[in-house]
Amino acid sequence: MFLPMIKNITAVVCALSIFLAQPVCALERIQSSGSSQLGSAIPLTPGAKEAAQLLGLMPYVQKLYELKATGNSEPGVMSDEQLALRVQLLDKILEQSLEVRVVADRIDRELAWTYTGKGMLEARRQKRLNYLFTANFMQGGILGVLSGPQFLDHHPNTGGELLLVASSVGLLLSSLSLVASRSGTKKMDGEQTVLADVYSLNQPGTPLSSPGEHDPIVVMKFLNSVPPNSIEHKTRKEALIEAWKKGQYLKNHSEEHLNKLAVVTPPGTKYREDIKLLGDRIRMLYDVQWTIEQLDAELLELMRATN
């Protein structure tokens, strides 16, 4: 009496174990497969293909398209293997998209520091200029008023001397104003920026290289890769540096200047930064941020292609 019941229970357990093991076995078969035709017949856009290659997802995408082509399931119904593949792809794509957000948020913080320092220097410069303009206006008016009575009292020499003094002092103050408009520095502060990765200036112990901190490996690979359908066949990093040179944002290529741009302070050094340097850094940070965020567009293309 109990023997048939035990046999039925055993059969159900075996069927469930086989059903649950299918997704895992599918992923293991994909990882162990070494097909030489990966990506050859997959209808991916160039951006989606690059994203899949950067994330190492081409075997999964290839297998998913093979299942779609040979699947016998009803429209809108996925097999367990297809479902496991889609979950795996979605997990990796979302993880990488969040990594892009982490780097972009870090650049936002670096931009905030740079804007704050630039604003402080500009306010200090404007204060000095206001003092010089006020002094020049006052001395010209006072000496001009004093010279008037001298001419009326028939003392042209004294009046002329007063006007000469006013002109000389005005020239001096105007020269000081010109110097003040192009001067003003402050001690370099803040943390190392992402430009250190662009210029390969990373120092041990920095946020990107220290143990326990997140290192955006795929984002850096994206910067060091050549964009799809590129005519000049230059990496994104090389294209950025060339654009900065053409735009006169990167005139000095010395290691010290690059360290200042990237806020890299080797041991025993004390750097100072001015308004021009901060302005160049802002432009470079915005360019790097925009370039990195293009990876989001490629991830979106890959997600749409695997739906």
C-alpha positions as CSV (number, residue, x, y, z in Angstrom):
1,M,0.0,0.0,0.0
2,F,2.8,2.4,0.9
3,L,5.1,1.2,-1.8
4,P,3.4,3.1,-4.7
5,M,3.1,6.2,-2.6
6,I,6.8,6.2,-1.8
7,K,7.6,5.7,-5.5
8,N,5.4,8.7,-6.5
9,I,7.1,10.9,-3.9
10,T,10.5,9.8,-5.1
11,A,9.5,10.6,-8.7
12,V,8.3,14.1,-7.7
13,V,11.5,14.9,-5.8
14,C,13.6,13.8,-8.7
15,A,11.6,15.9,-11.1
16,L,11.9,19.0,-8.9
17,S,15.7,18.6,-8.6
18,I,16.0,18.3,-12.3
19,F,13.8,21.4,-12.8
20,L,15.7,23.6,-10.3
21,A,19.1,22.5,-11.6
22,Q,18.4,23.5,-15.2
23,P,19.3,27.3,-14.9
24,V,22.5,26.5,-13.1
25,C,23.5,23.8,-15.5
26,A,22.7,26.2,-18.4
27,L,25.0,28.9,-17.0
28,E,27.8,26.3,-16.4
29,R,27.5,25.1,-19.9
30,I,27.8,28.6,-21.2
31,Q,30.9,29.4,-19.1
32,S,32.6,26.2,-20.2
33,S,31.8,26.5,-23.9
34,G,34.5,27.9,-26.1
35,S,32.6,28.6,-29.3
36,S,34.7,30.4,-31.9
37,Q,31.7,32.0,-33.5
38,L,30.8,34.3,-30.6
39,G,29.2,37.5,-31.8
40,S,29.4,36.6,-35.5
41,A,25.7,36.2,-36.1
42,I,24.2,38.2,-33.2
43,P,22.2,41.3,-34.3
44,L,23.8,43.8,-31.9
45,T,24.5,47.4,-32.4
46,P,28.2,48.4,-32.3
47,G,27.7,50.0,-28.9
48,A,25.8,47.0,-27.4
49,K,28.5,44.7,-28.8
50,E,31.3,46.7,-27.1
51,A,29.4,46.7,-23.8
52,A,29.0,43.0,-24.0
53,Q,32.7,42.5,-24.7
54,L,33.7,44.8,-21.9
55,L,31.5,43.0,-19.4
56,G,32.4,39.5,-20.7
57,L,28.8,38.8,-21.6
58,M,29.1,37.7,-25.2
59,P,28.8,34.0,-24.4
60,Y,25.6,34.6,-22.6
61,V,24.2,36.8,-25.4
62,Q,25.2,34.2,-28.0
63,K,23.5,31.4,-26.1
64,L,20.3,33.5,-25.5
65,Y,20.0,34.2,-29.3
66,E,20.6,30.5,-30.0
67,L,17.7,29.6,-27.6
68,K,15.5,32.1,-29.2
69,A,16.2,30.8,-32.7
70,T,15.7,27.1,-31.8
71,G,13.0,27.6,-29.1
72,N,9.8,25.7,-29.4
73,S,7.9,27.5,-26.6
74,E,4.8,29.6,-27.1
75,P,5.2,33.4,-28.0
76,G,5.9,35.4,-24.8
77,V,6.8,32.2,-22.8
78,M,10.4,31.7,-21.9
79,S,12.1,28.5,-21.0
80,D,13.9,28.1,-17.7
81,E,17.2,28.4,-19.4
82,Q,16.2,31.6,-21.2
83,L,15.0,33.1,-18.0
84,A,18.2,32.2,-16.2
85,L,20.2,33.9,-19.0
86,R,18.1,37.0,-18.9
87,V,18.4,37.4,-15.2
88,Q,22.2,37.0,-15.4
89,L,22.5,39.6,-18.2
90,L,20.2,42.0,-16.4
91,D,22.1,41.7,-13.2
92,K,25.4,42.4,-14.9
93,I,24.1,45.3,-16.9
94,L,22.5,47.0,-13.9
95,E,25.6,46.5,-11.8
96,Q,27.7,48.2,-14.4
97,S,25.3,51.0,-14.8
98,L,25.5,51.7,-11.1
99,E,29.3,51.6,-11.4
100,V,29.0,54.4,-14.0
101,R,26.8,56.3,-11.6
102,V,29.5,55.9,-8.8
103,V,32.2,57.4,-11.0
104,A,29.9,60.2,-12.3
105,D,29.0,61.1,-8.7
106,R,32.6,61.2,-7.7
107,I,33.3,63.6,-10.6
108,D,30.4,65.8,-9.4
109,R,32.0,66.0,-6.0
110,E,35.4,66.9,-7.6
111,L,33.6,69.6,-9.7
112,A,32.0,71.0,-6.5
113,W,35.4,71.3,-4.9
114,T,36.9,73.0,-7.9
115,Y,34.1,75.4,-8.3
116,T,34.4,76.4,-4.7
117,G,38.1,77.0,-4.9
118,K,37.7,79.0,-8.1
119,G,34.9,81.1,-6.6
120,M,37.0,81.9,-3.6
121,L,39.9,83.1,-5.7
122,E,37.6,85.1,-8.0
123,A,36.0,86.8,-4.9
124,R,39.4,87.6,-3.5
125,R,40.6,89.0,-6.8
126,Q,37.5,91.1,-7.2
127,K,37.9,92.6,-3.7
128,R,41.5,93.7,-4.5
129,L,40.3,95.2,-7.8
130,N,37.6,97.1,-6.1
131,Y,40.1,98.6,-3.6
132,L,42.4,99.6,-6.5
133,F,39.6,101.1,-8.6
134,T,38.3,103.1,-5.6
135,A,41.7,104.4,-4.8
136,N,42.4,105.4,-8.4
137,F,39.0,107.2,-8.6
138,M,39.6,109.1,-5.3
139,Q,43.1,110.2,-6.0
140,G,42.2,111.4,-9.4
141,G,39.3,113.4,-8.1
142,I,41.2,114.9,-5.1
143,L,44.3,115.9,-7.0
144,G,42.1,117.3,-9.8
145,V,40.1,119.4,-7.4
146,L,43.3,120.7,-5.8
147,S,44.9,121.6,-9.2
148,G,41.9,123.7,-10.3
149,P,42.4,126.6,-7.8
150,Q,46.1,126.7,-8.7
151,F,45.2,127.5,-12.3
152,L,42.7,130.1,-11.2
153,D,45.2,131.8,-9.0
154,H,47.7,131.9,-11.9
155,H,49.9,129.1,-10.6
156,P,50.0,126.9,-13.6
157,N,53.2,125.2,-12.7
158,T,51.7,123.9,-9.4
159,G,48.5,122.9,-11.0
160,G,50.4,121.1,-13.7
161,E,52.5,119.3,-11.2
162,L,49.3,118.1,-9.3
163,L,47.9,116.8,-12.5
164,L,51.1,115.1,-13.4
165,V,51.1,113.4,-9.9
166,A,47.5,112.3,-10.5
167,S,48.4,110.8,-13.8
168,S,51.4,109.0,-12.4
169,V,49.5,107.6,-9.5
170,G,46.6,106.6,-11.8
171,L,49.1,104.8,-14.1
172,L,50.6,103.0,-11.1
173,L,47.2,101.9,-9.7
174,S,46.0,100.8,-13.2
175,S,49.2,98.7,-13.5
176,L,48.5,97.1,-10.1
177,S,44.9,96.4,-11.2
178,L,46.2,94.6,-14.3
179,V,48.6,92.5,-12.2
180,A,45.8,91.7,-9.7
181,S,43.4,90.6,-12.4
182,R,45.9,87.9,-13.5
183,S,47.1,86.8,-10.1
184,G,45.8,85.0,-7.0
185,T,46.7,81.5,-5.9
186,K,45.7,79.2,-3.0
187,K,47.0,76.0,-1.5
188,M,45.9,73.0,-3.4
189,D,43.4,71.0,-1.4
190,G,40.9,68.3,-2.0
191,E,41.3,64.6,-3.0
192,Q,42.9,63.2,-6.1
193,T,40.5,63.5,-9.1
194,V,39.6,61.1,-11.8
195,L,42.1,63.0,-14.1
196,A,44.8,61.0,-12.3
197,D,43.5,57.9,-14.1
198,V,43.3,59.7,-17.4
199,Y,47.0,60.8,-17.1
200,S,48.1,57.5,-15.3
201,L,49.2,59.4,-12.3
202,N,47.7,57.2,-9.6
203,Q,49.5,57.2,-6.3
204,P,49.4,54.4,-3.8
205,G,46.8,54.9,-1.1
206,T,44.4,56.9,-3.2
207,P,40.6,56.2,-3.1
208,L,40.7,54.2,-6.4
209,S,43.7,52.0,-5.5
210,S,43.5,51.6,-1.8
211,P,42.3,48.2,-0.4
212,G,38.7,48.0,0.5
213,E,37.6,50.8,-2.0
214,H,35.7,50.2,-5.2
215,D,37.8,50.2,-8.3
216,P,35.8,50.9,-11.5
217,I,37.7,48.5,-13.7
218,V,35.2,48.4,-16.6
219,V,34.9,52.2,-16.7
220,M,38.6,52.5,-17.0
221,K,38.6,49.8,-19.8
222,F,35.9,51.9,-21.5
223,L,38.2,55.0,-21.5
224,N,41.1,53.0,-22.8
225,S,39.1,51.4,-25.6
226,V,38.6,52.6,-29.2
227,P,34.9,53.7,-29.9
228,P,33.0,51.5,-32.4
229,N,33.3,52.8,-36.0
230,S,36.0,55.2,-35.0
231,I,37.7,56.8,-38.0
232,E,41.0,57.8,-36.3
233,H,41.2,54.6,-34.3
234,K,42.1,56.4,-31.1
235,T,41.1,55.5,-27.6
236,R,38.6,57.7,-25.8
237,K,41.4,58.8,-23.5
238,E,43.7,59.7,-26.4
239,A,40.8,61.6,-28.0
240,L,40.2,63.6,-24.8
241,I,43.8,64.6,-24.4
242,E,44.1,65.6,-28.1
243,A,40.9,67.8,-27.8
244,W,42.3,69.5,-24.6
245,K,45.5,70.3,-26.5
246,K,43.6,71.8,-29.4
247,G,41.4,73.8,-27.1
248,Q,44.5,75.2,-25.3
249,Y,43.4,73.6,-22.0
250,L,46.5,71.5,-21.9
251,K,49.5,73.6,-22.9
252,N,52.0,72.4,-20.3
253,H,52.7,68.6,-20.4
254,S,55.1,68.5,-17.5
255,E,54.6,66.1,-14.7
256,E,54.2,68.9,-12.2
257,H,51.4,70.6,-14.2
258,L,49.6,67.3,-14.7
259,N,49.8,66.6,-11.0
260,K,48.2,70.0,-10.3
261,L,45.4,69.3,-12.7
262,A,44.7,65.9,-11.2
263,V,45.3,67.1,-7.6
264,V,48.1,64.6,-7.1
265,T,50.5,65.6,-4.3
266,P,53.6,63.4,-4.2
267,P,55.2,63.2,-0.7
268,G,57.2,66.3,0.2
269,T,55.6,68.6,-2.4
270,K,53.3,71.6,-1.8
271,Y,51.4,72.8,-4.9
272,R,49.4,76.0,-5.4
273,E,46.6,76.5,-7.9
274,D,45.3,79.6,-9.7
275,I,42.0,80.5,-11.5
276,K,43.3,79.4,-14.9
277,L,44.3,76.0,-13.6
278,L,41.0,75.5,-11.9
279,G,39.1,76.5,-15.0
280,D,41.1,74.0,-17.1
281,R,40.4,71.3,-14.5
282,I,36.6,72.0,-14.6
283,R,36.5,71.6,-18.4
284,M,38.5,68.4,-18.3
285,L,36.3,66.9,-15.6
286,Y,33.1,67.7,-17.5
287,D,34.6,66.1,-20.6
288,V,35.6,62.9,-18.7
289,Q,32.2,62.7,-17.1
290,W,30.4,63.0,-20.4
291,T,32.6,60.4,-22.0
292,I,32.1,57.9,-19.1
293,E,28.4,58.4,-19.2
294,Q,28.3,57.2,-22.9
295,L,28.8,53.7,-21.4
296,D,25.2,54.0,-20.0
297,A,23.9,54.4,-23.6
298,E,25.7,51.3,-24.7
299,L,24.4,49.3,-21.7
300,L,20.9,50.5,-22.6
301,E,21.4,49.2,-26.2
302,L,22.6,45.8,-24.8
303,M,19.6,45.6,-22.5
304,R,17.2,46.3,-25.3
305,A,18.9,43.8,-27.6
306,T,18.6,41.0,-25.0
307,N,14.9,41.6,-24.1
